[in-house]
Structures are given as structure tokens and as C-alpha cells.
Amino acid sequence: MVLTLYKYDLSPPVRSVLMLIEHLKLPVQFVEVNFMKREQLTEEYKKINPQHTVPTLKDDDFILGDSHAISTYLINKYAKDDSLYPTEPKLRAIVDQRLHFDCGILFPAIRNAFVPVVIFDGKKLTDDAVKKITTAYEFTDQFATKTWLAGEQFTIADICCVATISSLNEIIPIDAQKYPHLYAWFKRCSELDIYKKKNAPGNKELGETFRSKLA
């Protein structure tokens, strides 16, 4: 087994996979792909991932993009049990719904806020960006009424969603009064060792990069 992950730590999807790898204690080689230097657009990288996104996983001669696809693949192949990604149909369906929520609502919210300011020198958040973040918070608060995002069991849904939520929190801090369930869940996640080791550093850099570009 030779696992290689192409990554850029400012990316929330990358950080979700890094947390999972840490949780599973997998030996992985890392290759940096610096988006600020447009390294994802090189012909060499596009041969590996035609979408030129990160993360990208190589498992010997098998190549896979998309953080959720990578995460479920790693769990299905290497996890000792199904606790992170339950096999029981209803439990798995809830986890899957949260993962779709991450890619359909949460990640577009961070992209819509970060890219115009950092990549295109927008200088400030647009009203639309603010609306997307507050909507993301409102929905997540409703999902976070139990200990973890998909119920009482910690799953890949928590790992993937907290990577994105933590980035949104760098842009608009979570209001504990408005979103008490979200705030409590986020606090629980932020106290995990995998979060501190593999999410916090890149997330801090994302926040600093974003704030440095504001007018």
C-alpha cells in the first residue's frame, strides 16, 4: 500500500481528509499543490486530476478526487469498523445527507466568500456571501441538536462538515446566542485531537489570508 495525498491546507476539503487520515492512523505521503501559485493548473497535475482540484488521492495505481469520495473510500477499505460510516441503511442515509449538505450548502458558502475577496481582490464580503453563510449556520444549527451531526455517534459527517464550518467561522464568527446547537457542536469538534493537529493550523492560515485582503 502506497497512499499519496495531493493537498493544500487552506482547503477545507483537504483538511477533512487530513483529519480522517489522522483518525485512521494511515501512513500517507503528501504532495503540496499551492493554489495561490496556481500549481493546480499545471499540465502535470491536470493529468492526475482533470478537474484540477484538491484533495486527490493515489492508492498505488488508483486515483480518486473529491474529499467525500476519498473519505468514504478510505473508511471502506482501511477502517477497522463502520462507526465513522455506518452500514445500517438509515444511519448511513443520514450521514450521506450531511455530506451532500456539506458540498451543496456549506462549501459553496465558503467559496462564495473567500474567492472574490482573496483571488479577485474584492476587498469586502458581498451581501450574498453573508446571506449564504448565515443560511448555512441556520441549517447546521437545526442538524446539530444531538451530540454529533448525524446523531449520537461521531461520524465522517462531523469531520467533513467541521472543516468547512470552521472556515466559515473565520469569516463570520458563529453567534452562540443565535446558533446554540451549532456553537456547542463546533466546540466539541474543536476539542478533538484530530481537529487541533490537522484542521486548526490550515484553518488559521485561511482566516489570516482572508482578513489580510479586506479593505
C-alpha positions as CSV (number, residue, x, y, z in Angstrom):
1,M,0.0,0.0,0.0
2,V,1.4,3.4,-1.0
3,L,-1.0,6.2,-0.3
4,T,-0.3,9.7,-1.7
5,L,-2.4,12.7,-1.0
6,Y,-2.2,15.9,-3.1
7,K,-3.2,18.7,-0.8
8,Y,-3.3,22.4,0.1
9,D,-4.0,23.0,3.7
10,L,-6.1,26.2,3.3
11,S,-8.7,23.9,1.6
12,P,-11.5,22.7,4.0
13,P,-12.0,19.5,1.9
14,V,-8.3,18.8,2.2
15,R,-8.3,19.3,6.0
16,S,-11.3,16.9,6.3
17,V,-9.3,14.2,4.7
18,L,-6.2,15.0,6.8
19,M,-8.3,14.6,9.9
20,L,-9.7,11.3,8.7
21,I,-6.2,10.0,7.9
22,E,-5.0,11.0,11.4
23,H,-8.1,9.3,12.9
24,L,-7.4,6.1,11.0
25,K,-3.6,6.3,11.6
26,L,-2.8,5.7,7.9
27,P,0.7,6.1,6.5
28,V,0.4,8.7,3.7
29,Q,2.9,10.6,1.6
30,F,1.9,14.2,1.0
31,V,2.4,16.4,-2.1
32,E,1.7,20.1,-1.8
33,V,-0.3,21.8,-4.5
34,N,-0.3,25.5,-3.9
35,F,-3.4,27.1,-5.2
36,M,-2.1,30.7,-4.6
37,K,0.7,29.9,-7.1
38,R,-1.8,28.2,-9.5
39,E,0.1,24.9,-9.2
40,Q,-3.2,23.0,-9.7
41,L,-3.3,24.3,-13.3
42,T,0.0,22.7,-14.4
43,E,-0.3,20.1,-17.1
44,E,1.4,17.6,-14.8
45,Y,-1.3,18.0,-12.2
46,K,-4.2,18.0,-14.6
47,K,-3.1,14.6,-15.9
48,I,-3.6,13.4,-12.3
49,N,-6.8,15.2,-11.7
50,P,-8.5,16.7,-14.8
51,Q,-10.7,18.9,-12.5
52,H,-7.5,20.3,-11.1
53,T,-8.9,20.3,-7.5
54,V,-7.6,19.1,-4.2
55,P,-7.5,16.8,-2.5
56,T,-6.6,14.0,-4.8
57,L,-5.7,10.5,-3.5
58,K,-3.4,7.9,-5.2
59,D,-3.6,4.4,-3.8
60,D,-0.9,2.6,-5.8
61,D,-2.3,3.0,-9.4
62,F,-5.8,4.0,-8.2
63,I,-6.5,7.8,-8.4
64,L,-9.5,9.5,-6.8
65,G,-10.6,13.1,-6.4
66,D,-13.3,14.7,-4.2
67,S,-12.9,14.7,-0.4
68,H,-16.2,12.9,0.3
69,A,-15.4,10.1,-2.2
70,I,-11.8,9.9,-0.8
71,S,-13.1,9.7,2.8
72,T,-15.7,7.0,2.2
73,Y,-13.2,5.0,0.2
74,L,-10.6,5.2,2.9
75,I,-13.1,4.2,5.5
76,N,-14.5,1.3,3.4
77,K,-11.0,0.0,2.7
78,Y,-9.0,0.7,5.8
79,A,-11.3,1.3,8.8
80,K,-11.5,-1.4,11.5
81,D,-15.2,-1.0,11.8
82,D,-18.2,1.0,10.4
83,S,-18.5,3.6,13.2
84,L,-17.4,6.5,11.0
85,Y,-19.6,5.5,8.1
86,P,-22.4,3.2,9.4
87,T,-23.6,0.3,7.2
88,E,-27.1,0.4,8.7
89,P,-29.2,1.9,5.9
90,K,-31.0,4.7,7.9
91,L,-27.9,5.7,9.8
92,R,-25.8,5.8,6.6
93,A,-28.5,7.8,4.8
94,I,-28.3,10.5,7.5
95,V,-24.5,10.6,7.2
96,D,-24.8,10.8,3.4
97,Q,-27.4,13.6,3.7
98,R,-24.9,15.6,5.8
99,L,-22.2,15.0,3.3
100,H,-24.4,16.2,0.5
101,F,-25.3,19.2,2.7
102,D,-21.5,19.9,3.1
103,C,-20.9,20.0,-0.7
104,G,-24.2,21.6,-1.6
105,I,-24.6,24.3,1.1
106,L,-21.5,24.7,3.3
107,F,-18.7,24.6,0.8
108,P,-20.4,26.9,-1.7
109,A,-20.8,29.4,1.2
110,I,-17.1,29.4,1.9
111,R,-16.1,29.5,-1.8
112,N,-18.6,32.4,-2.4
113,A,-17.0,34.4,0.4
114,F,-13.3,33.5,0.0
115,V,-12.7,33.5,-3.7
116,P,-14.0,37.0,-4.6
117,V,-12.0,38.6,-1.8
118,V,-8.7,36.6,-1.9
119,I,-8.5,35.7,-5.6
120,F,-10.2,38.7,-7.2
121,D,-9.3,41.4,-4.6
122,G,-13.0,42.1,-3.8
123,K,-12.0,43.9,-0.5
124,K,-15.2,43.1,1.3
125,L,-17.9,40.4,1.7
126,T,-20.9,40.8,-0.6
127,D,-24.4,40.7,0.8
128,D,-24.9,37.4,-1.0
129,A,-21.9,35.9,0.7
130,V,-23.2,37.0,4.1
131,K,-26.6,35.5,3.3
132,K,-25.1,32.2,2.3
133,I,-23.1,31.9,5.5
134,T,-26.0,32.8,7.7
135,T,-28.2,30.3,5.9
136,A,-25.5,27.6,6.3
137,Y,-25.4,28.4,10.1
138,E,-29.2,28.2,10.4
139,F,-29.4,24.8,8.7
140,T,-26.5,23.4,10.6
141,D,-27.9,24.6,13.9
142,Q,-31.0,22.5,13.2
143,F,-29.0,19.4,12.3
144,A,-26.8,19.7,15.5
145,T,-29.4,19.1,18.1
146,K,-27.8,15.8,19.2
147,T,-24.2,15.2,20.3
148,W,-22.9,14.8,16.8
149,L,-24.2,16.0,13.4
150,A,-25.7,12.7,12.4
151,G,-26.9,11.6,15.9
152,E,-25.2,10.3,19.0
153,Q,-22.3,8.7,17.1
154,F,-19.3,10.6,15.8
155,T,-19.0,10.0,12.0
156,I,-17.4,11.2,8.8
157,A,-20.2,13.8,8.6
158,D,-18.7,15.6,11.6
159,I,-15.2,15.5,10.2
160,C,-16.2,16.8,6.8
161,C,-18.6,19.5,7.9
162,V,-16.5,20.9,10.7
163,A,-13.6,21.5,8.3
164,T,-16.0,23.8,6.3
165,I,-17.8,25.3,9.3
166,S,-14.5,26.2,10.9
167,S,-13.6,28.1,7.8
168,L,-16.9,30.0,7.7
169,N,-16.3,30.8,11.4
170,E,-13.1,32.6,10.4
171,I,-15.1,34.8,8.1
172,I,-18.2,35.4,10.2
173,P,-17.8,34.1,13.8
174,I,-20.6,31.8,15.0
175,D,-23.0,33.6,17.3
176,A,-23.7,31.3,20.3
177,Q,-27.0,33.1,21.1
178,K,-28.4,32.7,17.6
179,Y,-27.0,29.2,16.9
180,P,-26.6,27.4,20.2
181,H,-26.6,23.9,18.9
182,L,-24.2,24.7,16.1
183,Y,-21.9,26.5,18.6
184,A,-21.9,23.6,21.1
185,W,-21.2,21.0,18.3
186,F,-18.4,23.2,16.9
187,K,-16.9,23.5,20.3
188,R,-17.0,19.7,20.8
189,C,-15.3,19.1,17.4
190,S,-12.6,21.8,18.0
191,E,-11.6,20.0,21.2
192,L,-10.7,16.8,19.3
193,D,-7.0,16.0,18.8
194,I,-7.5,15.4,15.1
195,Y,-9.0,18.9,14.8
196,K,-6.2,20.5,16.7
197,K,-3.5,18.7,14.7
198,K,-4.9,18.6,11.2
199,N,-7.6,21.3,10.9
200,A,-6.6,24.2,13.1
201,P,-3.3,25.2,11.5
202,G,-4.6,25.4,7.9
203,N,-7.8,27.0,9.1
204,K,-6.0,29.7,11.0
205,E,-3.9,30.4,7.8
206,L,-7.1,30.6,5.8
207,G,-8.6,33.2,8.2
208,E,-5.4,35.3,8.2
209,T,-5.2,35.2,4.4
210,F,-8.8,36.3,4.1
211,R,-8.6,39.1,6.6
212,S,-5.4,40.4,5.1
213,K,-7.3,41.0,1.8
214,L,-10.1,43.0,3.3
215,A,-10.2,46.8,2.7
